[in-house]
């Protein structure tokens, strides 16, 4: 059991970003950046302890924007030393031809956020659209396995066909997530007319070959039709994986980083102590009780 819990880890590589997405947890105040960043050497010692308990399968390097970390190359190499697969969640604005070749050589996978293909429109929501598109072209040319992640809001829902066409042309995967805001928020897809929501459902169906995960998109379609989130039989965060904050704090998941979900710190916590805290937090969570649009983006 102990090895399973630590097999998948999401690591917040850095506590800052070079964009300002209007729906981002940090921009909306739903989450705050810590004041410090844990050194890679400390993370390596943590990974070493985890690997002694069992094989490590996947590391997700996220942020903020992980490529802004001053020693990102060292962290990337360290993650590859310990984990079978490494996935970088990035806006790709700083990806160059050299960066893409390095990812390709290491076998790194990229998940790149892109909400619009038109810079004049996309920059109203997040900024950096042209730079992201350049980065995607570099990744595609280098053969880096890359998936575009599109957060859909009332401001960009009609752009889905254009993003789909880009992914087909560059041979990229695609994931589409409904924005995680309250239903009364002006960005919420639930404020769209029924016909617009149905058009989005139809667009997702037409892109099924890029999307995969049919059960996930069935839940998305249900949410778009009637606003209901299908209950989950359990929590993926409880079943496997931990989230490492930029300052080294350990949590169940990136959405819930405080209170019972604080499991310790990579600098000092023993695996047994983290596992015990993990069990307590999991036991306190009734299956499906905290399901939200945040969960829908990672389920």
N, C-alpha and C positions, 0 to 999 in steps of 0.2 A: 504493500500500500504506500509506504513512504516514498519509494522511487517514482510511483505514478504521479503523485502530487507535484513533484519537481521536474517532471519530464518536459513540460511545456511552460516556458516562462516569457512573459512580456516585460521588457526592460525599457523604462523611460530613459533614453540616453542623454537627454539634455533638457534643461528647464527654460527654454526659450524657442521662439519661432520667428521667421522672417516674413510671415504673412499675417493677416488679420481677418480670418474667415468669420463672417457675421454670426454663424451658428456654433462656433467653437466653444467648448466648455470654458476655456480660459478667457475668451473674449466676452462671454456672457456672464462670467462670475460664478459659474457652476463648479469650477475647480480653480485652484491657485497653484502657481509654480512654487516649488520649494526654493530656499535661498542658496542651497549648496548642491554640488554634484559629486556623487561617490566616485572615487578613482577606479580606473579599470583594474588595477592590481587587486583592489578589495573585492571587486566583482569576480575576478579570477579565483580568488581563494574561496568565495562562496560557491562558484560553479564546481570547484574541486570537491568540496564537501558534498554537494548534491550528486555528483557523478559517482562518488563512493557508495551512494545508496541505490544507484540504478542508472541505466542509460538515459541520456538527455536527448530528446527528439527534436524539439523546435524552439528556437529563440526568436522572438519578435522584437526588433529594435525600433522603438517608437519615440514620440516626443510630445510636445514640441516638434521641432524639425531635427531629426537625429544627425543629419550631416553637418549641422552647425557645431557639434561637439568638437572641441579642439583636438582631441585624440581619437576621433572617430575611427580612423584606420586601425589603430591598436585595438579598440573595442571590437571592431568587425572581425579581425583576425582571431582575437580571443574567443569570441562566440563560435567561430568556425572550428576552433580547436576542441570545443567541448560539446557542441550540439551537432546532430546529424544534418539539420537544415536550419538556415538562417534567413529570415524574412525582414526586410527593411521597409518600414512604413514612412514614406517621404512625399514631399510635394515636388521633388525632382528639379527644383529651380536651380540648384547648384551642380547638377549632374553634367559633367563634361564628357567628351569622348574617352578621355583617360579614366575617369571614374567608372564609366560603363564597362570598359575593358577589364578593369579590376574586378568589378562585380561578376562579370562573365567568367573570369579565370578562377574565381573562388567558388562559383556555383551559387552565389547569392540570388535570392528572389526579391523582387520589388513589388510593393503595393503603392501605387501613386495616386494621390488625390487630384481629381480634376472635375470641376463642376460645369464648365462651359468651354467651348472651343474658340469662341469669339472673344479676344482680349478686351475689347471695349465694353462688352457686357460682363464678362467673367471678373474683371478687375473691380466691378462695383460690389461684388460679393466677397472676394477673397484676395485679389491681387495676384501678380506673378504669372498670369495665364500664359503669356508668350514664352517665358522662361521654362515653365512646366512642359509646354509642347516641345521645345528644343530638347529638354531632358528626355522626354519620351522617345523622340526620334533617335537620340544617341543610344538609349537602352535597346530599342528595337534593332538598330543596325549592328549592335554588338551581340545580339542573340540572348540578352538577359531575360529570363522568364519574368514577365511583368504583367500585373493586373491593374487596370484603372479602377479606382473607387470613386463613384459619383454619389455625392450626397444630394438628394433631390428635394427641392423646396418649391414654393410657389413662384419663385423668381427664375427657375431654370428648368421646370418640368418639360417644357416644349423642346428643350435642347437634347433630350435623350436620343432621338434618331441620329443627330449629328455626332454625338459621342460614340454611338454604336458604329457608325460608318468609319470613324477614326480608328476604333479598335479593330475592325475588320481589315482595314487597309494596312495597319502596322502589325497585324497578327498578335494583338494583345488580348488578355482576358478582361472581364468586366464584372464589377460588383456594383449594385445599385442599392443604396440605403435611404429610407425615408428620414428626413431630418428629425432629430430627437428634441422636439420642443412641445410645449403644451398645445392642445388642439385649438385654443383661442389665439395663439401666436400668429401674426400675419405670415410667417414663413411656413406654417403647418399645411401639409397637403390636405388636411381635413377641411380647410377653408375654401378649397377649390370647388367649383361646380361639379355635380355628379358626372357630367359628360367629360370633363377634363380628367377626372380621376379614372374613368373607364378608358380613356385614350392612353393614359399612362399604363394601366394594366395590359392593354393590347400591345403597347410598345415593348413591355417586358416579355410578353409571350413571344413576340417576333424575334427577340434577342436571346432566346433560351439557349441557343448553341454556344453563346459566349458566356452565359451566366452560370450554368450548372445549378446545383443545389435546388431541385424542384420543390422540395418541401418548404424550404425557406421562402421562396417566392410565392408559394401558395399562401403562406402567412402574411406576406406583404400585401398580396391581392385582397385578402380578407380584411386587412386593416384599411386599405384604400376604399373598399366597398362600404363597410359598415362601422369602421372605427374600432373594431374589436381586435385585441391582441390574443391570439390563440394561447391558452394556458400551456405552460411547459411542464413536462413530467419531472423535471429536475433542473438544477443549475449547472451549467458547464463549468463555471468557476469553482463550484464546490466539488465537482467530480474530478477535475484535473487542472493543474496549473496554478501559478501565482503571478502577481504583478509586482514588479520592483520599481518603486518611485525613483526619480532622479537623485534623491538624497540617500537612497538605500533602504527606505522603509518598505516593508513587505505587506502586501494586501491580497485579499481574495481576487479582486478584479479591479480594472481601471475605473469603473463607474462608481465604486463604493470603497473609498480609501480611508475611512475614519471609523472610530468607535470599535465595535466588535470585529470589524474587518481588518483592523491593524494587527498583523501577525508577528511583528518583530522587526529586526533590522539585520541586513546582510553582514554588518560588521561583527555582531556579537551573538546573534541568536543561534542556538543549536537547532539541528533539523528536527529533533524530537520536540522541542518547545514550539517550533513553527507548526509542526504537524498537529500538536495538541490544540493550539490556538485555531488552526484551520478546522479541526473537527468541531470545536465549540461554536465557531462562526457558522459553519454549515448546519449544525443542529438547530441553531436559532433561526434559521431561514426556512420557513415553510415553502415547499416547492411551488414556484410560480408566484409567491407573495410579492416579490419585488420586480416582477417582469414589467418592462417598460420599453419604450422605443430605443433606449440605450442598449438594452439586451438584444433587441431585434437586429441591431447593427453588428453584433458579434456572435449571434447564435449559429 
